[in-house]
Amino acid sequence: MTQLPLLTKRQVASVLAVSGKTVDNYCAAGKLSYIRIPAGKRFDQLELERFLASRKSVSHHEEA
């Protein structure tokens, strides 16, 4: 099993198109998991994909 490189908070913020503070808020609320290392928070790419999948909404609008 190949381990993907961990992402920084800045990289996660870029992927989510939010600020670093918003990433911190997601972490504090338990919505986004992270790994704490001496240099700060790091994020698993697969966990980020799961987070994104859990946030998807389905539109029930019919196309005209």
C-alpha positions as CSV (number, residue, x, y, z in Angstrom):
1,M,0.0,0.0,0.0
2,T,1.5,3.3,-1.1
3,Q,1.1,6.2,1.3
4,L,0.3,9.5,-0.4
5,P,2.2,12.6,0.9
6,L,0.5,14.6,3.6
7,L,-0.9,18.0,2.8
8,T,-0.3,21.2,4.6
9,K,-3.1,23.5,5.9
10,R,-2.3,25.9,3.0
11,Q,-2.7,23.1,0.4
12,V,-6.0,22.0,2.0
13,A,-7.3,25.6,2.0
14,S,-6.4,25.9,-1.6
15,V,-8.2,22.6,-2.5
16,L,-11.3,23.7,-0.6
17,A,-11.1,27.3,-1.8
18,V,-11.3,28.6,1.8
19,S,-9.0,30.4,4.2
20,G,-6.6,28.7,6.6
21,K,-8.8,30.0,9.4
22,T,-11.7,28.1,7.9
23,V,-9.6,24.9,7.8
24,D,-8.8,25.5,11.5
25,N,-12.5,25.9,12.2
26,Y,-13.3,22.6,10.4
27,C,-10.6,20.9,12.5
28,A,-11.9,22.4,15.8
29,A,-15.4,21.3,15.0
30,G,-14.3,17.8,14.3
31,K,-15.4,18.0,10.6
32,L,-11.9,17.6,9.2
33,S,-9.3,15.2,10.7
34,Y,-5.6,16.0,10.8
35,I,-2.3,14.7,12.1
36,R,-0.4,17.0,14.4
37,I,3.4,17.1,13.9
38,P,5.9,19.6,15.4
39,A,5.7,21.7,12.2
40,G,1.9,22.0,12.5
41,K,-1.1,20.2,11.1
42,R,-0.9,17.8,8.2
43,F,-3.8,16.3,6.3
44,D,-4.2,12.8,4.7
45,Q,-5.3,13.1,1.1
46,L,-7.8,10.2,1.4
47,E,-9.4,11.8,4.4
48,L,-9.7,15.1,2.5
49,E,-11.4,13.2,-0.3
50,R,-13.8,11.6,2.2
51,F,-14.5,15.1,3.7
52,L,-15.3,16.4,0.2
53,A,-17.5,13.5,-0.6
54,S,-19.5,14.0,2.6
55,R,-20.1,17.6,1.6
56,K,-21.6,16.9,-1.8
57,S,-25.2,17.8,-2.3
58,V,-27.5,16.5,-5.0
59,S,-29.7,18.9,-6.9
60,H,-33.2,17.8,-7.7
61,H,-33.9,20.6,-10.2
62,E,-35.1,19.4,-13.6
63,E,-33.4,20.8,-16.6
64,A,-35.6,22.8,-18.9
